[in-house]
């Protein structure tokens, strides 16, 4: 079971109740605070009730984060035929960004070669640290090894 949120940003011609505003505002504020963008076309209905006494609404929402937004091309709730549901099928078209084929290259012409040469000539590699030493095999208080609990006495 889902829930429907009515919001002035998605359905500008709808007169919202204070309850609708109170319910939807925290979700839209949180999405905005996190940098998400609403993809829906404002005013394009996504739900068409079977009862003639209710009006269509925009409650099926699609958000994207800032990383995915450049790939977004279109949002469409009118092109596909009805599925028999009271919700319209929605097409979200994406176009992935073109990957950059240029590999980063060093900018040798911008290097401070005289300054680097002086630093490299005076650079000393620190000595390696000593290798770790294993703990001693005898660790009792009198210096003799302890008998194994599995040995016979």
Protein Blocks (a to p, Z undefined) as FASTA:
>chain_A
ZZddddfklmmmbccdfklmmmmmmmmmmmmmnopacfbdghiafbdcfbfkbccddfbc
cdddfklmmmpmbdcfklpccehiabdcdddddddddddfbdcdddfklpcfklmmmmmm
mpccdddddddddddfblcfnopacddfkbcZZ
